Amino acid sequence: MDSRRLLVFREVARAGSLAGAARALGWTQPAVSQQVRRLEAEAGTPLVVREGRGVVLTEAGRRLLRHAEAIADRLAAAEQDMAALTGLATGVVRVAAFPTAAAVLVPPALAALRERAPALEVHFAELEPPEAEAAVREGATDLAVVFRHEDDDDDEVPGDLLREPLARHPVQAVVPDGSPVPAALADLRDEPWIAGCVRCRRHLLRCARRAGFVPDVRFATDDHVVVQRLVARGLGVALLPAWAFAVGAQPGVTAVELADVDGRVVETLVRPDARRVPAVAAALEALRAAG
């Protein structure tokens, strides 16, 4: 297969349309369409099908996209290997992280990266773990900082992404100041609960099930400050990661570490070939040092 056509196909997949790929590449839409048709002829099977004004990938297209992403990573690695000879004088790296990591881990890491390579162009986006994982897999970001919980059953990342632990921190029960301090999660079984993101809610439900009850979830917010203020007013209790208090502890709440609530594992996700890109390798090194 023609590697240039694979890269054109990658742009089509990322844009979701022939027109979007044409704009990204600075080509005409017929030229992009012709390259895709020729690639399909080389592959011997359709790679995209039209849907509305865009296109969606066939099963063959989704499989081929993984190879196209690997080729793009290797080309970026080749380009930046040359730049590395002059101390990362050029290059681009795109990083995603969940909110508390964005506040605790990312700033010192990116500051250290800037000191090491001031000409390196860094882009950052705040994404929850499922969206960050998808962004890495689709090539929209080079590496992501994500979290899981220590006792999660689904600790394997599907596909070919590589995972590396960075840090661990506890998840704590949060109760109003002056209320009885729980010794175990079951002590809070009769309280109204405040739940967070999808992964956090799943963690709460699992821990509560293990403790023998179903939590009465009455409030839902991803904002750790809002959670603490609701708790401080006596409107409910919650589970929050310790990093939430490092970012912005609010008055009127008490955080308690419980033995039957497992903590968070913070990790990086990256495509295998992306690790060869000097800018990505430098970003990973800075995150390790900050973790």
Helices and strands as residue ranges (DSSP letters): H 3-15, H 18-25, H 29-43, E 48-51, E 54-57, H 59-84, E 92-97, H 99-104, H 106-116, E 121-126, H 129-138, E 143-149, E 162-169, E 171-176, G 185-188, E 192-195, H 198-211, E 216-220, H 224-232, E 237-241, H 242-248, E 253-257, E 264-270, G 272-276, H 278-290
